[in-house]
Amino acid sequence: MKKIYRNFELDTHKEKSLAGYLLLYFAIYDKDGYEWVCGFEDSVEKVVNKIDDLEKWVDEFYENIKNKICSDCYEELDDRLYCKFCDLDYNKYIK
């Protein structure tokens, strides 16, 4: 299941592993294709519920910008909303 939420693409799906059981895969991409979060879980959680979790991550991402915190390394952003540790400019995420 893919969903666009606040300019991020949320992707969650279940797929059979090589061992034969279902895994829950998930990822968050920004509009430029930068992958912020990815992973998989051996979980009975429904895809829709995982999408809800990913939406919470996106909401926290924008809250971090307001608080001048990098969502990648959690270091403080400078006054220009730039993270010198990750070389990320957060201005492009402000509407």
N, CA, C and O of each residue as an XYZ file, in Angstrom:
380
protein
N       0.847     -1.165      0.000
C       0.000      0.000      0.000
C       0.894      1.231      0.000
O       1.803      1.355      0.821
N       0.628      2.124     -0.918
C       1.364      3.382     -0.981
C       0.406      4.528     -0.702
O      -0.759      4.502     -1.099
N       0.927      5.532     -0.010
C       0.113      6.688      0.315
C       1.003      7.923      0.345
O       2.118      7.877      0.864
N       0.515      9.016     -0.205
C       1.206     10.298     -0.107
C       0.637     11.024      1.108
O      -0.575     11.204      1.228
N       1.528     11.438      2.004
C       1.118     12.123      3.224
C       2.086     13.261      3.491
O       3.268     13.034      3.749
N       1.584     14.480      3.429
C       2.364     15.690      3.706
C       3.671     15.703      2.902
O       4.742     15.959      3.451
N       3.573     15.429      1.618
C       4.692     15.432      0.668
C       5.684     14.280      0.848
O       6.789     14.334      0.307
N       5.316     13.262      1.582
C       6.127     12.059      1.713
C       5.356     10.877      1.144
O       4.131     10.814      1.244
N       6.090      9.939      0.545
C       5.483      8.702      0.072
C       5.701      7.631      1.139
O       6.834      7.314      1.502
N       4.608      7.092      1.625
C       4.652      6.016      2.608
C       4.368      4.710      1.879
O       3.367      4.594      1.171
N       5.234      3.742      2.048
C       5.093      2.463      1.342
C       5.141      1.342      2.363
O       6.122      1.203      3.094
N       4.096      0.550      2.416
C       4.017     -0.580      3.340
C       3.361     -1.751      2.617
O       2.339     -1.593      1.949
N       3.956     -2.912      2.760
C       3.350     -4.104      2.172
C       3.866     -5.355      2.878
O       4.915     -5.339      3.522
N       3.112     -6.421      2.743
C       3.529     -7.719      3.270
C       3.998     -8.579      2.110
O       3.429     -8.565      1.018
N       5.042     -9.315      2.383
C       5.617    -10.176      1.351
C       6.199    -11.410      2.027
O       6.708    -11.338      3.145
N       6.116    -12.528      1.342
C       6.635    -13.780      1.875
C       8.165    -13.748      1.883
O       8.795    -13.361      0.899
N       8.746    -14.158      3.001
C      10.206    -14.238      3.100
C      10.701    -15.523      2.436
O       9.902    -16.372      2.039
N      12.003    -15.658      2.319
C      12.561    -16.890      1.755
C      12.260    -18.100      2.642
O      12.218    -19.234      2.166
N      12.052    -17.843      3.931
C      11.717    -18.930      4.857
C      10.246    -19.330      4.775
O       9.835    -20.336      5.352
N       9.459    -18.534      4.053
C       8.080    -18.909      3.822
C       7.037    -18.196      4.659
O       5.843    -18.443      4.488
N       7.457    -17.315      5.562
C       6.475    -16.593      6.369
C       6.408    -15.125      5.930
O       7.325    -14.609      5.291
N       5.306    -14.471      6.285
C       5.083    -13.091      5.864
C       5.895    -12.107      6.695
O       5.987    -12.225      7.917
N       6.481    -11.135      6.004
C       7.151    -10.012      6.652
C       6.451     -8.735      6.248
O       5.906     -8.641      5.148
N       6.462     -7.748      7.132
C       5.890     -6.436      6.872
C       7.033     -5.496      6.512
O       7.890     -5.206      7.346
N       7.043     -5.023      5.272
C       8.072     -4.102      4.789
C       7.507     -2.683      4.793
O       6.323     -2.476      4.527
N       8.371     -1.703      5.099
C       7.905     -0.316      5.138
C       9.047      0.631      4.765
O      10.223      0.320      4.951
N       8.665      1.797      4.231
C       9.639      2.828      3.867
C       8.941      4.179      3.779
O       7.739      4.267      3.529
N       9.730      5.228      3.991
C       9.265      6.604      3.824
C      10.257      7.314      2.914
O      11.462      7.315      3.168
N       9.725      7.931      1.828
C      10.535      8.683      0.872
C      10.008     10.119      0.791
O       8.804     10.360      0.880
N      10.936     11.061      0.622
C      10.475     12.428      0.373
C      10.210     12.599     -1.114
O      10.384     11.662     -1.893
N       9.788     13.801     -1.506
C       9.395     14.022     -2.906
C      10.572     13.931     -3.873
O      10.368     13.783     -5.078
N      11.814     14.018     -3.355
C      13.005     13.883     -4.195
C      13.531     12.456     -4.239
O      14.540     12.182     -4.889
N      12.847     11.542     -3.547
C      13.253     10.148     -3.549
C      14.208      9.767     -2.431
O      14.647      8.619     -2.362
N      14.539     10.717     -1.547
C      15.422     10.412     -0.415
C      14.683      9.484      0.555
O      13.559      9.769      0.966
N      15.321      8.387      0.907
C      14.710      7.411      1.801
C      15.043      7.783      3.247
O      16.208      7.766      3.643
N      14.030      8.113      4.021
C      14.211      8.515      5.412
C      14.140      7.328      6.360
O      14.895      7.259      7.331
N      13.256      6.414      6.090
C      13.054      5.253      6.970
C      12.813      4.035      6.089
O      12.131      4.123      5.068
N      13.373      2.906      6.487
C      13.031      1.654      5.807
C      13.286      0.505      6.767
O      14.095      0.607      7.689
N      12.598     -0.557      6.535
C      12.812     -1.720      7.372
C      11.786     -2.796      7.111
O      10.968     -2.698      6.196
N      11.846     -3.832      7.941
C      10.873     -4.911      7.855
C      10.690     -5.490      9.242
O      11.556     -5.365     10.107
N       9.550     -6.122      9.435
C       9.216     -6.709     10.729
C       8.547     -8.062     10.523
O       7.806     -8.268      9.562
N       8.822     -8.964     11.433
C       8.069    -10.208     11.511
C       6.888     -9.881     12.416
O       6.972    -10.026     13.636
N       5.800     -9.445     11.819
C       4.719     -8.845     12.583
C       3.356     -9.276     12.047
O       3.188     -9.537     10.856
N       2.394     -9.342     12.957
C       1.014     -9.593     12.562
C       0.268     -8.270     12.374
O      -0.923     -8.259     12.063
N       0.981     -7.157     12.567
C       0.369     -5.837     12.397
C      -0.173     -5.679     10.976
O       0.439     -6.134     10.009
N      -1.317     -5.032     10.869
C      -1.917     -4.800      9.563
C      -1.198     -3.657      8.851
O      -0.664     -2.746      9.483
N      -1.199     -3.727      7.527
C      -0.555     -2.699      6.705
C      -1.124     -1.316      7.023
O      -0.375     -0.343      7.113
N      -2.420     -1.228      7.192
C      -3.069      0.058      7.478
C      -2.568      0.636      8.801
O      -2.368      1.846      8.912
N      -2.366     -0.211      9.793
C      -1.862      0.267     11.084
C      -0.427      0.765     10.968
O      -0.052      1.734     11.628
N       0.374      0.112     10.137
C       1.758      0.554      9.938
C       1.774      1.898      9.230
O       2.613      2.745      9.535
N       0.861      2.105      8.290
C       0.748      3.409      7.624
C       0.471      4.488      8.663
O       1.038      5.578      8.585
N      -0.384      4.203      9.627
C      -0.663      5.157     10.707
C       0.608      5.496     11.477
O       0.838      6.659     11.811
N       1.433      4.492     11.762
C       2.710      4.724     12.450
C       3.640      5.601     11.621
O       4.308      6.488     12.152
N       3.677      5.349     10.319
C       4.532      6.145      9.439
C       4.041      7.583      9.348
O       4.847      8.509      9.257
N       2.738      7.778      9.373
C       2.188      9.136      9.385
C       2.621      9.879     10.648
O       2.911     11.074     10.596
N       2.666      9.184     11.767
C       3.126      9.799     13.016
C       4.590     10.215     12.896
O       4.987     11.261     13.411
N       5.392      9.391     12.213
C       6.796      9.744     11.998
C       6.889     11.037     11.192
O       7.689     11.913     11.521
N       6.078     11.167     10.138
C       6.089     12.376      9.305
C       5.665     13.587     10.129
O       6.269     14.654     10.016
N       4.647     13.435     10.944
C       4.219     14.539     11.808
C       5.353     14.964     12.749
O       5.578     16.155     12.964
N       6.057     13.983     13.302
C       7.200     14.274     14.173
C       8.323     14.960     13.389
O       9.007     15.836     13.918
N       8.508     14.559     12.135
C       9.514     15.175     11.276
C       9.291     16.686     11.185
O      10.227     17.467     11.355
N       8.056     17.089     10.918
C       7.754     18.517     10.804
C       7.842     19.219     12.155
O       8.199     20.395     12.219
N       7.523     18.518     13.222
C       7.674     19.093     14.563
C       9.156     19.312     14.881
O       9.522     20.310     15.501
N      10.003     18.374     14.453
C      11.448     18.532     14.642
C      11.977     19.766     13.924
O      12.840     20.467     14.452
N      11.472     20.035     12.733
C      11.912     21.232     12.011
C      11.556     22.479     12.815
O      12.372     23.393     12.941
N      10.350     22.519     13.354
C       9.947     23.665     14.179
C      10.876     23.844     15.374
O      11.154     24.968     15.792
N      11.351     22.734     15.915
C      12.240     22.763     17.082
C      13.720     22.798     16.706
O      14.591     22.718     17.572
N      13.996     22.919     15.397
C      15.360     22.967     14.860
C      16.179     21.735     15.229
O      17.313     21.829     15.699
N      15.562     20.570     14.998
C      16.216     19.282     15.243
C      16.247     18.498     13.932
O      15.244     18.427     13.220
N      17.393     17.917     13.621
C      17.527     17.074     12.425
C      16.835     15.737     12.678
O      17.072     15.108     13.709
N      15.994     15.302     11.764
C      15.287     14.031     11.908
C      16.136     12.834     11.497
O      15.702     11.690     11.636
N      17.328     13.084     10.996
C      18.223     12.002     10.596
C      19.196     11.653     11.730
O      19.379     10.481     12.055
N      19.823     12.686     12.332
C      20.810     12.437     13.383
C      20.408     13.028     14.737
O      21.072     12.779     15.744
N      19.339     13.797     14.761
C      18.797     14.421     15.973
C      19.730     15.463     16.595
O      19.625     15.769     17.783
N      20.639     16.003     15.787
C      21.462     17.134     16.218
C      20.696     18.426     15.935
O      19.716     18.429     15.190
N      21.152     19.514     16.535
C      20.492     20.803     16.364
C      20.789     21.395     14.988
O      21.923     21.351     14.512
N      19.746     21.954     14.354
C      19.903     22.643     13.076
C      20.371     24.071     13.332
O      20.082     24.645     14.382
N      21.097     24.642     12.369
C      21.499     26.039     12.530
C      20.331     26.967     12.186
O      19.232     26.492     11.897
N      20.554     28.257     12.213
C      19.478     29.229     11.979
C      18.906     29.156     10.563
O      17.788     29.608     10.316
N      19.672     28.589      9.641
C      19.204     28.429      8.254
C      18.512     27.083      8.037
O      18.211     26.711      6.904
N      18.260     26.350      9.138
C      17.646     25.018      9.105
C      18.501     24.019      8.325
O      17.988     23.206      7.556
N      19.801     24.096      8.538
C      20.766     23.218      7.873
C      21.431     22.336      8.923
O      21.806     22.814      9.994
N      21.576     21.052      8.616
C      22.303     20.131      9.487
C      23.692     19.897      8.911
O      23.842     19.299      7.846
N      24.694     20.367      9.619
C      26.070     20.221      9.137
C      26.567     18.779      9.246
O      27.514     18.396      8.558
N      25.943     17.990     10.094
C      26.365     16.599     10.263
C      25.851     15.707      9.129
O      26.531     14.774      8.702
N      24.653     16.006      8.656
C      24.020     15.195      7.601
C      24.039     15.873      6.237
O      23.657     15.269      5.234
N      24.482     17.126      6.198
C      24.474     17.925      4.967
C      23.067     17.981      4.375
O      22.868     17.774      3.178
N      22.092     18.268      5.249
C      20.695     18.353      4.829
C      20.156     19.756      5.069
O      20.324     20.326      6.147
N      19.506     20.301      4.046
C      18.853     21.598      4.145
C      17.359     21.359      4.293
O      16.711     20.849      3.379
N      16.816     21.728      5.441
C      15.410     21.472      5.739
C      14.471     22.539      5.185
O      13.255     22.416      5.328
N      15.003     23.572      4.562
C      14.148     24.617      3.997
C      13.205     24.079      2.930
O      12.101     24.597      2.764
N      13.625     23.047      2.205
C      12.768     22.524      1.132
C      11.524     21.819      1.663
O      10.601     21.535      0.900
N      11.491     21.536      2.965
C      10.334     20.857      3.554
C       9.317     21.827      4.146
O       8.239     21.422      4.580
N       9.669     23.102      4.159
C       8.760     24.115      4.694
C       7.869     24.596      3.569
O       8.348     24.945      2.490
N       6.568     24.615      3.823
C       5.607     25.008      2.793
C       5.487     26.505      2.726
O       4.722     27.027      1.915
